[in-house]
Amino acid sequence: MDLADLVQPVLRRALFALLAAAAPAVAACGFHDDVALERGTLNWSYPGALHVRTALWRAQREEIIERGELPYMKVVFLLNQLRPHLPASNATVVLVTPMLWTGYRPEGVRVHAEGPAEGDVVVVTEALVVKAIVERQLSMADALAGGMIRIYAPH
């Protein structure tokens, strides 16, 4: 047996270990969903935040809010139109279903923000609620009263 015969199996094992370590992790089931984890964290940080989903469902059942889904570009357009309806100039809105954070500052709107900035008012809602408010089919006061929006003061 020469040196090549001894080294080859070691190299194969090392290569296999390297490839296995570099392979992306595969979630075994729905319990490992990153968005679900983010929603849980949202509800932990902002108690009752997930109740906006139930409030939206009730409003849809009562035909106060339309049913359906909005395409991404429509959601971005609506989020850019939401500023005059917000309770503060420094606010962050999070849409629960896609977990899309949008930061509002005096200098502009940033869709896909990392989360709220320190001192932000946090507004939790859904895209169809934003659409109804922007299109003046629902007032901010009615959305708040119906639980379709939750507002949290800065931490």
C-alpha positions in Angstrom: 0.0 0.0 0.0 1.5 3.3 -1.0 0.9 6.9 0.3 -1.7 7.7 -2.3 -3.9 4.8 -1.2 -3.8 6.1 2.4 -4.4 9.7 1.6 -7.3 9.2 -0.9 -9.9 8.1 1.6 -9.0 10.9 4.0 -9.3 13.4 1.2 -12.7 12.0 0.1 -14.0 12.2 3.7 -12.8 15.8 4.0 -14.3 16.8 0.7 -17.6 15.2 1.6 -17.6 17.0 5.0 -16.8 20.3 3.3 -19.7 19.8 0.8 -22.1 18.8 3.5 -21.2 21.9 5.5 -21.6 24.2 2.5 -25.1 22.8 1.5 -28.0 25.1 2.4 -30.1 24.1 5.4 -33.4 22.6 4.5 -36.4 23.2 6.8 -38.0 19.9 7.7 -41.5 21.3 8.1 -43.7 24.4 8.4 -42.5 25.0 12.0 -39.2 26.2 10.6 -40.8 29.0 8.6 -38.8 32.3 9.0 -41.8 34.5 8.5 -43.8 32.6 11.1 -40.9 33.1 13.5 -40.8 36.8 12.7 -44.6 37.1 13.4 -44.1 35.4 16.7 -41.3 37.8 17.6 -43.6 40.7 16.4 -46.3 39.6 18.7 -43.9 39.2 21.6 -42.5 42.7 21.1 -45.9 44.3 20.4 -48.5 42.3 22.4 -51.7 41.8 20.4 -50.2 42.7 17.1 -51.4 39.6 15.4 -55.0 40.4 16.3 -55.0 42.7 13.3 -55.3 39.6 11.1 -58.5 38.5 12.9 -59.9 42.0 12.8 -59.2 42.1 9.0 -60.9 38.8 8.5 -64.0 40.1 10.4 -64.1 43.3 8.4 -63.9 41.2 5.2 -66.7 39.0 6.4 -68.8 42.1 7.1 -67.8 43.5 3.6 -66.1 46.6 5.2 -62.8 45.6 3.5 -62.4 43.8 0.2 -60.9 40.4 0.0 -58.0 39.4 -2.1 -54.3 39.9 -2.4 -52.4 42.9 -3.8 -49.4 42.7 -6.0 -46.1 43.9 -4.5 -45.8 47.1 -6.6 -49.4 48.1 -5.6 -48.5 47.6 -1.9 -45.4 49.7 -2.3 -47.4 52.5 -4.0 -50.0 52.4 -1.2 -47.3 52.5 1.5 -45.9 55.6 -0.1 -49.3 57.2 0.0 -49.9 56.4 3.6 -47.8 59.2 5.2 -50.6 61.8 5.7 -52.6 59.2 7.7 -49.8 58.3 10.2 -49.9 59.5 13.8 -46.2 60.6 13.8 -43.5 61.9 11.4 -41.1 59.2 12.6 -43.1 56.0 12.3 -42.6 52.4 11.1 -45.4 50.4 9.6 -45.3 46.6 9.4 -47.7 44.6 7.3 -48.2 41.4 9.2 -48.9 38.9 6.4 -45.7 39.5 4.4 -43.8 41.0 7.5 -42.9 44.0 5.4 -41.5 46.9 7.4 -41.6 50.4 6.0 -39.9 53.4 7.7 -41.3 56.9 7.4 -39.0 59.8 8.0 -39.3 63.5 7.2 -36.8 62.9 4.3 -38.7 60.0 2.8 -40.2 56.6 2.9 -38.1 53.4 3.0 -39.9 50.2 2.1 -38.1 47.0 3.3 -36.8 48.7 6.4 -35.0 46.4 8.9 -37.6 47.3 11.5 -38.4 50.3 13.6 -35.8 52.8 14.4 -35.3 53.9 18.0 -38.1 56.3 19.1 -40.4 55.3 16.2 -44.2 54.9 16.6 -44.9 51.4 15.3 -48.1 50.8 13.3 -49.2 47.2 12.7 -51.7 46.5 10.0 -52.3 44.7 6.7 -52.0 45.8 3.1 -55.8 45.8 2.4 -56.3 48.0 5.4 -53.7 50.5 4.0 -55.5 50.4 0.6 -58.9 51.2 2.2 -57.4 54.1 4.2 -55.4 55.6 1.3 -58.5 55.3 -1.0 -60.6 56.9 1.7 -62.9 53.9 2.0 -62.0 53.6 5.7 -60.8 56.2 8.2 -57.8 55.7 10.4 -60.1 56.1 13.4 -62.5 53.4 12.2 -59.5 51.1 11.4 -58.2 51.7 15.0 -61.7 51.1 16.5 -62.1 47.9 14.5 -58.7 46.6 15.6 -57.4 46.6 12.0 -54.5 48.9 13.0 -52.6 48.8 16.3 -50.3 51.6 17.2 -47.4 51.2 19.7 -45.6 54.1 21.3 -41.8 54.1 21.2 -40.1 51.6 23.6 
